[in-house]
Amino acid sequence: MTSPEPIHPAIDDDAVARLRQRAGAPSVEVSANESVAGPEPAAGAGSKLRSTARRAAGPVVSRVRSELDRATGGEVAALRAEVAELRAELARLRAEQQAVLAAFREDRR
Amino acid sequence: MAVVALVATPGRAAEVADVVALVGRGHRVVSWHHHVRPGRGRRPGAVVAADVEALEVLGSSAAEIGVPVVCRVIDQLDETRARSWGVTATFCLVDGPGVPGPTTKDVAAPIRVPRRGVDTRALAVIPLLTRSQLRSAHGLPDPLVLAVDPSASPADRSTGLALASAAVVSEDLVPLALALGTPSVVTPEVADRMGLEDGNQVAVEGLGIDSDRRAARLARDQPAAASMARRARRFAEDHLDLARPVEQLQRALGLIPAPSVIERRLAELSTPPSSRLNRRAAEAMTLFTLEAHT
């Protein structure tokens, strides 16, 4: 899950990973989600049906869980923050490009 | 969105391109001779003149053009000429505190814009204890001494400087390192140019193994590194901050409204821009403004 606000504007997660690689420290891996699979079905009549139903429902349940996580985990806020950052970056780049072009035209007239 | 025109004598515009990009962010930046002059009736919302000679192109005085004009000056003579022409404000590009420029005692002193500055408001300082905690959280070694590669990507450079216990820093990255409060080792030439003192805001050492050793020593001496980091941040706020001069220029050009009473009071009290108080005041002001409009 992405946090809605970065720790600091100067710190980039990917850059931290590269720095960790360069610094040679053991990497910190976030543990993977627990498996959603339930206990092994008991052998016997009807257990085959139950296990088939469980297997069929597994992906749906995991999808619903992940969607709920996304909805409650501030994903929208994170995306909005990202869009705002991209807009600010776009405004910066546009202003820089226009200023350089204007300076070039004034210098070369 | 306003149209900001840049006017210059040939060969003088490139020097102010960075400043114009900052001032004109969120607006449209154009060349005076390419965009405004050829079209009859075209008028920009504001004009930035790269030199005093370029003012003559605009007219005999500010009244003739009728929009706010700011002009770059390099000495007192320029300042006098620009003021007599009627500019709204003047600005000069400075390298550091030790560089002699137009007098600042004058009421109408030019706005001092650092050539290599940073927006300290956007970059909160990262104290050494916080750095240590962040390193631990990210599985990085402690202490972390770096020679920051100036050719690395901007994200790598800023992250390295933000997390390092101490760093050997090249000239381009010194403003960022000082703003982040990174205990830094710089060369004597860089220190001279920027007006930095050895053992005060930075450690000064020649390039090579000496600078690496000095950075390692600095990382081990935490009290010295902490006080150096505090002074470095203060130096960046006082001499390398771009936000304040750019805001002054934008106000002079009418690109942003004059500060409210609350904003002025918060500035008087030196309230950090990133503080919760400032954010709440801004939110409250937005609400009041909305009410006034409805």
Chai-1 contact restraints between the chains, C-beta under 6 A:
chainA,res_idxA,chainB,res_idxB,connection_type,confidence,min_distance_angstrom,max_distance_angstrom,comment,restraint_id
A,H8,B,A162,contact,1.0,0.0,6.0,A-B,restraint_1
A,P9,B,A122,contact,1.0,0.0,6.0,A-B,restraint_2
A,A10,B,L123,contact,1.0,0.0,6.0,A-B,restraint_3
A,A10,B,S158,contact,1.0,0.0,6.0,A-B,restraint_4
A,A10,B,A162,contact,1.0,0.0,6.0,A-B,restraint_5
A,A10,B,L180,contact,1.0,0.0,6.0,A-B,restraint_6
A,I11,B,T159,contact,1.0,0.0,6.0,A-B,restraint_7
A,I11,B,A162,contact,1.0,0.0,6.0,A-B,restraint_8
A,D12,B,A155,contact,1.0,0.0,6.0,A-B,restraint_9
A,D12,B,T159,contact,1.0,0.0,6.0,A-B,restraint_10
A,A15,B,A155,contact,1.0,0.0,6.0,A-B,restraint_11
A,A15,B,D156,contact,1.0,0.0,6.0,A-B,restraint_12
A,A15,B,T159,contact,1.0,0.0,6.0,A-B,restraint_13
A,V16,B,H138,contact,1.0,0.0,6.0,A-B,restraint_14
A,V16,B,T159,contact,1.0,0.0,6.0,A-B,restraint_15
A,R20,B,G139,contact,1.0,0.0,6.0,A-B,restraint_16
A,R20,B,L140,contact,1.0,0.0,6.0,A-B,restraint_17
A,A23,B,L140,contact,1.0,0.0,6.0,A-B,restraint_18
A,A23,B,P141,contact,1.0,0.0,6.0,A-B,restraint_19
A,A25,B,G139,contact,1.0,0.0,6.0,A-B,restraint_20
A,A25,B,L140,contact,1.0,0.0,6.0,A-B,restraint_21
A,A25,B,P141,contact,1.0,0.0,6.0,A-B,restraint_22
A,S27,B,G139,contact,1.0,0.0,6.0,A-B,restraint_23
A,V28,B,G139,contact,1.0,0.0,6.0,A-B,restraint_24
A,A91,B,R25,contact,1.0,0.0,6.0,A-B,restraint_25
A,A91,B,G26,contact,1.0,0.0,6.0,A-B,restraint_26
A,A95,B,A21,contact,1.0,0.0,6.0,A-B,restraint_27
A,A95,B,G24,contact,1.0,0.0,6.0,A-B,restraint_28
A,A95,B,R25,contact,1.0,0.0,6.0,A-B,restraint_29
A,E96,B,A21,contact,1.0,0.0,6.0,A-B,restraint_30
A,Q98,B,V29,contact,1.0,0.0,6.0,A-B,restraint_31
A,A99,B,A17,contact,1.0,0.0,6.0,A-B,restraint_32
A,A99,B,V20,contact,1.0,0.0,6.0,A-B,restraint_33
A,A99,B,A21,contact,1.0,0.0,6.0,A-B,restraint_34
A,A99,B,V29,contact,1.0,0.0,6.0,A-B,restraint_35
A,V100,B,A17,contact,1.0,0.0,6.0,A-B,restraint_36
A,A102,B,L6,contact,1.0,0.0,6.0,A-B,restraint_37
A,A102,B,V29,contact,1.0,0.0,6.0,A-B,restraint_38
A,A102,B,V30,contact,1.0,0.0,6.0,A-B,restraint_39
A,A102,B,S31,contact,1.0,0.0,6.0,A-B,restraint_40
A,A103,B,A13,contact,1.0,0.0,6.0,A-B,restraint_41
A,A103,B,A14,contact,1.0,0.0,6.0,A-B,restraint_42
A,A103,B,A17,contact,1.0,0.0,6.0,A-B,restraint_43
A,R105,B,S31,contact,1.0,0.0,6.0,A-B,restraint_44
A,R105,B,H34,contact,1.0,0.0,6.0,A-B,restraint_45
A,E106,B,L6,contact,1.0,0.0,6.0,A-B,restraint_46
A,E106,B,A8,contact,1.0,0.0,6.0,A-B,restraint_47
A,E106,B,A13,contact,1.0,0.0,6.0,A-B,restraint_48
A,E106,B,S31,contact,1.0,0.0,6.0,A-B,restraint_49
A,D107,B,P10,contact,1.0,0.0,6.0,A-B,restraint_50
A,D107,B,G11,contact,1.0,0.0,6.0,A-B,restraint_51
A,D107,B,A13,contact,1.0,0.0,6.0,A-B,restraint_52
A,D107,B,A14,contact,1.0,0.0,6.0,A-B,restraint_53
A,R109,B,H33,contact,1.0,0.0,6.0,A-B,restraint_54
